[in-house]
Amino acid sequence: MGFKAGFVAVIGKPNVGKSSLVNALVGEKVSITSPKAQTTRNRIFGIKNTDDYQIVFVDTPGVQHTKTKLGEYMNKATDGATADVDAIVIVLDALRVGQEDYAIIERFEKVKCPIFLVVNKIETTNFEKMYPILAKLNEYKFIKKFLTTSAVRKLNIDELEDDLVECLPESETFYPTDQYTDKSLRFMCQEIIREKALLFLQEEIPHGLAIDINIFTEEENLITIDANIVTENERHKSIIIGSKGAILKQIGTSARKDIEELTGLKVMLELFVKVKKHWKDDISALTDFGLSKKDL
């Protein structure tokens, strides 16, 4: 058997653990994670390389029902990811499988590539609660296989990977074997800052924030970043900054640490907070924040 390579789309509702699953499969932090929905906004490739195969995982935004330009963009990214792939993984949250999940599954009944159902976050429940859900999923005869996983505990990740490798065609690699994502370092740094903002703000701020990098320079031993955390109103701005700048400092310190771990370089990071009303419907702003203009 020769070398195999191909693409696998990972889809599902927001906040079911798609990004955590891709990170676990790739073995690197490709996508940011957060307890909040809509954490992933772009289509991101995570690349798993071995001596025998290369799997390009397409981590997608959750299926959206919002009517903003941002919501439309995220749905286009999800729909586009499922075209011309070698397998599709539909991820479900073990604690909240419902009609919306079943509707997503049924959208793919006629596709030609293998479909896998992954019930993730099983560490949060037990078999007794899961049994009715598993029985229902077993009724979908077009599904190649369904598995239960815990991305955070790496449970059944190897089994899923082995199943996906079987679906790949013989092929040369699509990306260099030392590359684990298709995104630029600037994009990865932008996403790390957004992840830390979501982490430290938790419930205080809805998902109406973005990161706009003004300055990004790479020198031999130093990366310099000047960025805005963009929000939609003045009240949120004061919350992001925090008392005497405490929250903004926490975000910056944590983001700088992760970027230094990612790059192995010293990082000078300066953050500001900017108010931009209705940015989710502003195409110019969305492209500044890293979204593809041709998909808006």
Buried (B, 14 or more C-beta within 10 A) or exposed (E): EEBBBBBBBBBBBBBBBBBBBBBBBBEBBBBBBBEBBBBBBBBBBBBBBEEEBBBBBBBBBBBBEEEBBBBBBBBBBBBBBBEEBBBBBBBBBBBBBEEEBBEBBEBBEEEEBBBBBBBBBBEEBEEEEBEEBBEEBEEBEEBBEBBBBBBBEEBBBEEBBEBBBEBBEEBEBBBEEEEBBBBEBBBBBBBBBBBBBBBBBEEEBEBBBBBBBEEBEEEEEEBBBBBBBBBBEEEBBEBBBBEEEEBBBBBBEBBBBBBBEBBEEEBEBEBBBBBBEEBBBBEEBBBBBBBBEEBB
